[in-house]
């Protein structure tokens, strides 16, 4: 019996030791061990960590609603390494997560491999763009109803990886790419949006997997692109923002002596790209395009194999510039808190309340012949202000004497 009680105590101690909860604003600097089991950031609090070069989680990470978790590098030489060891935990974010290695000239490494990934809040993975960084959110259970932002200062050969290869991800929210390449390796379900901005690319590399026709790719600038592997049975991808020089392409050249490679249906808004007659893909780009303005080109985006004459651009503005309803504007990444104190208002207001009584004697001496109209407003509540309005057409001298009662405060 004593042995059993001892084992229970040891088990309870281990359970407590393998959980860490942040209940109030917390700022740390320098090296910190985050391999401490489950970590929870409670609502109304945040944990802001600076210059912890290597952060390895070995447990669940849960950031609650109205809570924040920040890991920031101010070291120009060493990029952040943030990792969730494979199979050790899950990620649930209902608040705000920001990993920022923007100032570092060496590549960042963000690789979170969990049992599940659930995001209803906002997540920002920020890198400088030097070298070949890693940005991976991998889990067999993967669902986004919030927003995910992958940001780099400049484009490189790095790849954004989501989900577990061959399985599915659910995107009902917003995914934003800035100077990034996202390579699809999973089924994609949901009516969410993936925005390619600032020279970003989206590559549907395994089109044998299901890709929801409601999922929208939004090309937000003139240098962004989308590419899909050609199939004998084409799929239809929903693409918004096509125009001004951005590109849609395949993994094969569009030059064919046997048939037309670029076909636009003005009634349905479907752009069909074909190789050897029937291999290709369809893209729902919307109505209003002029078929004479589609031009074949080469997409030389970094991280993608260059396919000569494998892409199309539209030599004109986007006919419908409205952002799709299921696409949200991509937000800039927020700055991390540097202190646990907040200053909401520098002004100090003092209120004084009188609890005693006083007597006021007013003596007025006017000049002969003048007229005086005096209006006195006496409030019904005690200790309130009495308003006296006087209109005098002559001149007078007023002497006021006030006497208060002893003991008043």
PLY file of the C-alpha trace (Angstrom):
ply
format ascii 1.0
element vertex 409
property float x
property float y
property float z
element edge 408
property int vertex1
property int vertex2
end_header
0.00 0.00 0.00
2.82 2.37 0.89
4.53 1.53 -2.39
1.30 2.31 -4.29
0.96 5.70 -2.54
4.55 6.51 -3.33
4.02 5.68 -6.98
0.90 7.88 -7.06
2.87 10.79 -5.59
5.62 10.32 -8.16
3.05 10.18 -10.98
1.29 13.33 -9.79
4.59 15.15 -9.44
5.59 14.13 -12.96
2.22 15.27 -14.30
2.61 18.69 -12.68
6.21 18.97 -13.78
5.28 18.27 -17.40
2.88 21.21 -17.68
3.58 24.93 -17.73
0.88 27.60 -17.71
1.36 31.31 -18.35
-1.30 33.18 -16.38
-0.08 36.77 -16.71
2.09 38.82 -19.09
5.62 37.42 -19.17
8.78 38.61 -20.94
12.02 36.60 -21.03
15.37 37.21 -22.69
18.16 34.81 -23.50
18.35 31.04 -23.38
15.24 29.26 -22.08
14.40 25.56 -22.01
11.00 25.04 -23.64
11.17 21.23 -23.51
9.06 21.33 -20.35
5.97 19.43 -21.43
2.60 20.98 -22.22
2.56 24.78 -22.47
-0.64 26.82 -22.11
-0.89 30.59 -22.56
-4.09 31.60 -20.82
-6.56 34.19 -22.07
-5.53 37.73 -21.17
-1.83 36.89 -20.90
1.17 36.58 -23.21
4.67 35.15 -23.24
7.25 37.13 -25.19
10.69 35.51 -25.54
13.72 37.26 -27.04
16.89 35.65 -28.41
16.20 32.06 -27.43
18.08 30.72 -30.43
16.83 27.14 -30.15
13.25 26.45 -29.00
12.23 22.79 -28.94
8.77 21.85 -27.66
8.08 18.40 -26.24
4.39 18.59 -25.45
1.17 20.30 -26.43
1.16 24.02 -27.17
-2.14 25.80 -26.56
-2.53 29.55 -26.97
-5.97 30.52 -25.78
-8.22 33.26 -27.16
-6.97 36.79 -26.38
-3.54 35.38 -25.53
-0.20 35.65 -27.34
3.03 33.71 -27.75
6.07 35.43 -29.29
9.58 34.18 -30.03
11.77 36.92 -31.51
15.39 37.13 -32.58
17.34 40.37 -32.36
20.57 38.53 -33.26
21.72 39.44 -36.75
24.00 36.41 -37.02
21.83 33.51 -35.85
18.35 32.71 -37.16
15.67 31.19 -34.96
15.16 27.46 -34.69
11.67 26.58 -33.47
10.73 22.93 -33.48
8.05 20.63 -32.15
9.63 17.21 -31.84
7.85 14.65 -34.00
4.94 12.94 -32.26
5.46 14.64 -28.89
2.50 17.00 -28.92
-0.15 19.00 -30.72
-0.64 22.66 -31.54
-3.85 24.52 -30.83
-3.96 28.26 -31.38
-7.02 30.35 -30.58
-5.01 33.53 -30.04
-1.80 34.91 -31.58
1.51 33.17 -32.35
4.45 35.08 -33.85
7.89 33.60 -34.59
10.12 36.36 -35.97
13.68 36.02 -37.29
13.53 38.95 -39.68
16.86 40.56 -38.72
18.99 37.41 -38.96
21.28 36.84 -41.94
21.24 33.06 -41.46
18.13 31.02 -42.39
15.37 30.40 -39.88
14.08 26.92 -39.14
10.40 26.56 -38.26
9.41 22.90 -38.22
6.44 21.89 -36.10
5.51 18.21 -36.45
2.59 17.34 -34.22
-0.20 14.87 -33.74
-2.66 17.61 -34.69
-2.68 21.25 -35.78
-5.76 23.38 -35.09
-5.75 27.13 -35.69
-8.66 29.51 -35.18
-6.46 32.52 -34.37
-3.52 34.15 -36.13
-0.08 32.68 -36.77
2.89 34.54 -38.30
6.14 32.82 -39.30
8.56 35.59 -40.26
11.99 35.12 -41.86
14.68 37.31 -43.38
14.90 35.29 -46.60
18.63 34.60 -46.34
19.78 31.09 -47.26
17.14 28.38 -47.57
14.77 28.64 -44.60
12.34 25.96 -43.44
8.65 26.65 -42.76
6.61 23.53 -42.04
3.40 22.93 -40.09
2.97 19.16 -40.31
0.29 16.98 -38.72
-2.07 14.18 -39.79
-4.99 16.19 -38.39
-4.73 19.70 -39.81
-7.41 22.41 -39.76
-7.25 26.17 -40.22
-10.24 28.43 -39.62
-8.14 31.49 -38.78
-5.18 32.98 -40.63
-1.65 31.74 -41.34
0.98 34.15 -42.65
4.37 33.11 -44.02
6.58 36.14 -44.61
10.10 36.59 -46.01
11.94 39.76 -46.93
13.05 38.19 -50.19
12.32 35.10 -52.30
14.57 32.03 -52.15
14.41 28.28 -52.78
12.69 27.55 -49.48
9.33 25.76 -49.45
6.27 26.11 -47.21
4.95 22.67 -46.24
1.51 22.04 -44.73
-0.13 18.87 -43.43
1.11 15.31 -43.87
1.95 14.13 -47.41
-0.86 12.09 -48.91
-3.36 13.01 -46.18
-5.61 16.06 -46.05
-5.61 19.60 -44.77
-8.75 21.63 -44.11
-8.49 25.31 -44.91
-11.64 27.25 -44.08
-9.70 30.41 -43.32
-6.88 32.44 -44.84
-3.30 31.50 -45.77
-1.00 34.37 -46.80
2.33 34.05 -48.61
4.88 36.86 -48.96
7.98 36.00 -51.03
7.21 32.33 -50.44
6.65 29.09 -52.34
3.90 26.74 -51.13
4.12 23.22 -52.50
0.92 21.18 -52.16
1.38 17.53 -51.18
-2.02 16.84 -49.55
-5.73 16.76 -50.23
-7.20 20.24 -49.67
-10.73 20.62 -48.34
-12.68 23.75 -47.41
-13.77 27.05 -48.93
-10.79 29.04 -47.67
-8.29 31.19 -49.54
-4.57 31.05 -50.28
-3.12 34.45 -51.19
0.15 34.75 -53.13
1.66 38.20 -52.69
5.04 39.86 -53.26
6.52 37.37 -55.71
4.99 34.24 -54.16
4.09 30.99 -55.92
1.62 28.17 -55.32
2.50 24.82 -56.85
-0.10 22.05 -56.98
2.45 19.26 -57.26
0.16 16.26 -56.71
-3.06 16.85 -58.60
-4.12 13.22 -58.22
-5.18 14.23 -54.71
-8.53 15.96 -54.16
-8.48 19.75 -54.21
-11.75 21.43 -53.27
-13.12 23.51 -56.14
-14.28 26.08 -53.57
-10.71 26.73 -52.41
-9.55 30.05 -53.91
-6.07 31.03 -55.03
-5.73 34.81 -55.00
-2.86 36.36 -56.98
-2.41 39.66 -55.19
0.43 41.20 -57.20
1.97 41.22 -60.68
4.85 38.83 -59.81
2.91 36.01 -58.16
2.14 32.72 -59.90
0.28 29.43 -59.68
1.32 26.17 -61.32
-0.29 22.74 -61.53
0.89 19.36 -62.76
-0.85 18.44 -66.02
-3.29 15.51 -65.94
-5.15 13.55 -68.59
-8.33 14.32 -66.63
-8.02 18.01 -65.78
-9.26 19.51 -62.53
-10.66 23.00 -62.12
-8.84 25.46 -59.86
-10.45 28.69 -58.71
-8.06 31.60 -59.31
-8.76 35.29 -58.62
-6.63 38.34 -59.38
-5.20 37.06 -62.68
-3.78 39.93 -64.73
-1.08 42.61 -64.84
1.61 40.06 -65.66
1.23 37.37 -62.99
1.30 33.80 -64.27
-0.71 30.59 -64.47
1.11 27.53 -65.76
1.75 23.80 -66.00
4.77 21.55 -65.50
4.97 21.00 -69.30
5.47 23.40 -72.23
2.31 24.82 -73.77
3.70 24.76 -77.30
1.89 22.11 -79.33
1.71 21.71 -83.14
-1.45 19.62 -82.88
-3.92 21.81 -81.02
-4.48 25.13 -79.35
-2.81 25.29 -75.95
-4.62 28.25 -74.40
-8.43 28.36 -74.54
-10.65 30.87 -72.73
-14.40 30.39 -72.44
-15.93 33.86 -72.23
-19.25 32.44 -71.00
-17.94 30.33 -68.11
-14.73 32.20 -67.27
-12.69 28.99 -67.55
-9.10 29.21 -68.82
-7.96 25.83 -70.18
-4.27 25.04 -70.62
-3.59 21.99 -72.78
-0.57 19.90 -73.75
-0.83 17.37 -76.60
-4.52 18.02 -76.98
-6.03 16.77 -73.72
-3.40 16.83 -70.97
-3.63 19.96 -68.87
-5.65 21.78 -66.21
-8.56 24.22 -66.05
-8.59 27.47 -64.11
-11.73 29.40 -63.22
-10.40 32.96 -63.56
-13.77 34.69 -63.98
-15.43 36.73 -66.70
-14.34 39.80 -68.64
-11.04 38.69 -70.21
-10.02 39.33 -73.82
-8.77 36.12 -75.46
-6.28 38.07 -77.58
-4.38 39.24 -74.49
-3.30 35.83 -73.18
0.43 35.39 -73.82
2.61 32.29 -73.38
5.76 32.81 -71.30
8.18 31.04 -68.95
7.81 31.03 -65.17
11.29 31.31 -63.64
10.16 31.63 -60.03
12.75 30.56 -57.46
12.22 27.09 -56.06
10.36 25.90 -59.16
11.83 23.99 -62.07
11.86 26.32 -65.04
9.51 25.10 -67.80
10.14 26.89 -71.12
6.87 28.32 -72.45
4.99 26.58 -69.69
2.95 29.51 -68.38
0.47 32.16 -69.45
0.14 35.80 -68.45
-2.60 38.33 -69.24
-1.40 41.48 -70.96
-3.86 43.78 -69.26
-5.39 44.69 -65.91
-7.48 42.31 -63.84
-11.08 42.68 -65.09
-12.55 42.09 -61.65
-10.33 43.70 -59.03
-12.63 42.91 -56.13
-11.14 40.58 -53.53
-13.21 37.37 -53.30
-15.53 37.19 -50.32
-13.74 34.16 -48.89
-10.35 35.91 -49.07
-9.39 38.22 -46.22
-6.82 41.03 -46.51
-3.41 39.81 -45.35
-2.26 41.60 -42.21
1.28 42.76 -41.41
3.03 40.81 -38.68
2.69 42.41 -35.22
5.58 43.56 -33.04
6.33 41.56 -29.88
5.64 42.96 -26.41
8.86 44.11 -24.74
7.51 44.75 -21.26
4.79 43.38 -19.00
3.51 46.83 -18.01
1.08 48.86 -20.06
0.45 52.60 -19.94
-3.01 53.42 -21.17
-3.33 57.11 -20.21
-0.69 59.53 -19.02
-3.28 61.93 -17.58
-4.06 61.76 -13.85
-7.50 62.86 -12.65
-8.17 63.72 -8.99
-11.70 63.95 -7.62
-12.41 65.72 -4.32
-15.63 65.20 -2.37
-16.60 67.44 0.58
-18.47 65.70 3.41
-18.92 68.67 5.74
-21.02 71.81 5.47
-20.13 75.43 4.97
-21.79 78.81 5.14
-21.25 81.46 2.52
-21.90 85.13 3.21
-22.11 87.39 0.20
-21.94 91.17 0.62
-22.48 93.28 -2.46
-22.21 97.05 -2.73
-23.50 98.48 -5.95
-23.44 101.89 -7.47
-26.60 103.94 -7.29
-28.98 103.50 -10.16
-27.73 100.07 -11.28
-29.94 97.06 -11.78
-28.99 93.49 -10.89
-30.64 90.24 -11.89
-29.47 87.18 -9.95
-30.42 83.58 -10.74
-29.46 80.87 -8.26
-29.73 77.17 -9.21
-29.70 74.92 -6.15
-29.30 71.19 -6.89
-31.37 68.58 -5.10
-28.44 66.26 -4.33
-26.06 67.03 -1.45
-22.50 68.21 -2.00
-23.27 69.21 -5.58
-22.32 72.41 -7.30
-24.58 75.47 -6.94
-24.75 77.67 -10.01
-25.23 81.42 -9.64
-25.73 83.57 -12.71
-25.65 87.35 -12.28
-26.28 90.07 -14.83
-25.35 93.59 -13.71
-25.69 96.79 -15.69
-23.76 98.95 -13.25
-20.66 98.39 -11.12
-20.43 96.66 -7.75
-18.02 95.25 -5.21
-18.55 91.69 -3.86
-17.09 90.31 -0.65
-17.41 86.52 -0.07
-16.79 84.93 3.31
-16.94 81.11 3.71
-16.93 79.25 7.02
-16.85 75.43 7.09
-17.75 73.12 9.94
-14.95 71.51 11.96
-14.15 67.90 11.11
-15.16 68.02 7.45
-13.08 66.13 4.90
0 1
1 2
2 3
3 4
4 5
5 6
6 7
7 8
8 9
9 10
10 11
11 12
12 13
13 14
14 15
15 16
16 17
17 18
18 19
19 20
20 21
21 22
22 23
23 24
24 25
25 26
26 27
27 28
28 29
29 30
30 31
31 32
32 33
33 34
34 35
35 36
36 37
37 38
38 39
39 40
40 41
41 42
42 43
43 44
44 45
45 46
46 47
47 48
48 49
49 50
50 51
51 52
52 53
53 54
54 55
55 56
56 57
57 58
58 59
59 60
60 61
61 62
62 63
63 64
64 65
65 66
66 67
67 68
68 69
69 70
70 71
71 72
72 73
73 74
74 75
75 76
76 77
77 78
78 79
79 80
80 81
81 82
82 83
83 84
84 85
85 86
86 87
87 88
88 89
89 90
90 91
91 92
92 93
93 94
94 95
95 96
96 97
97 98
98 99
99 100
100 101
101 102
102 103
103 104
104 105
105 106
106 107
107 108
108 109
109 110
110 111
111 112
112 113
113 114
114 115
115 116
116 117
117 118
118 119
119 120
120 121
121 122
122 123
123 124
124 125
125 126
126 127
127 128
128 129
129 130
130 131
131 132
132 133
133 134
134 135
135 136
136 137
137 138
138 139
139 140
140 141
141 142
142 143
143 144
144 145
145 146
146 147
147 148
148 149
149 150
150 151
151 152
152 153
153 154
154 155
155 156
156 157
157 158
158 159
159 160
160 161
161 162
162 163
163 164
164 165
165 166
166 167
167 168
168 169
169 170
170 171
171 172
172 173
173 174
174 175
175 176
176 177
177 178
178 179
179 180
180 181
181 182
182 183
183 184
184 185
185 186
186 187
187 188
188 189
189 190
190 191
191 192
192 193
193 194
194 195
195 196
196 197
197 198
198 199
199 200
200 201
201 202
202 203
203 204
204 205
205 206
206 207
207 208
208 209
209 210
210 211
211 212
212 213
213 214
214 215
215 216
216 217
217 218
218 219
219 220
220 221
221 222
222 223
223 224
224 225
225 226
226 227
227 228
228 229
229 230
230 231
231 232
232 233
233 234
234 235
235 236
236 237
237 238
238 239
239 240
240 241
241 242
242 243
243 244
244 245
245 246
246 247
247 248
248 249
249 250
250 251
251 252
252 253
253 254
254 255
255 256
256 257
257 258
258 259
259 260
260 261
261 262
262 263
263 264
264 265
265 266
266 267
267 268
268 269
269 270
270 271
271 272
272 273
273 274
274 275
275 276
276 277
277 278
278 279
279 280
280 281
281 282
282 283
283 284
284 285
285 286
286 287
287 288
288 289
289 290
290 291
291 292
292 293
293 294
294 295
295 296
296 297
297 298
298 299
299 300
300 301
301 302
302 303
303 304
304 305
305 306
306 307
307 308
308 309
309 310
310 311
311 312
312 313
313 314
314 315
315 316
316 317
317 318
318 319
319 320
320 321
321 322
322 323
323 324
324 325
325 326
326 327
327 328
328 329
329 330
330 331
331 332
332 333
333 334
334 335
335 336
336 337
337 338
338 339
339 340
340 341
341 342
342 343
343 344
344 345
345 346
346 347
347 348
348 349
349 350
350 351
351 352
352 353
353 354
354 355
355 356
356 357
357 358
358 359
359 360
360 361
361 362
362 363
363 364
364 365
365 366
366 367
367 368
368 369
369 370
370 371
371 372
372 373
373 374
374 375
375 376
376 377
377 378
378 379
379 380
380 381
381 382
382 383
383 384
384 385
385 386
386 387
387 388
388 389
389 390
390 391
391 392
392 393
393 394
394 395
395 396
396 397
397 398
398 399
399 400
400 401
401 402
402 403
403 404
404 405
405 406
406 407
407 408
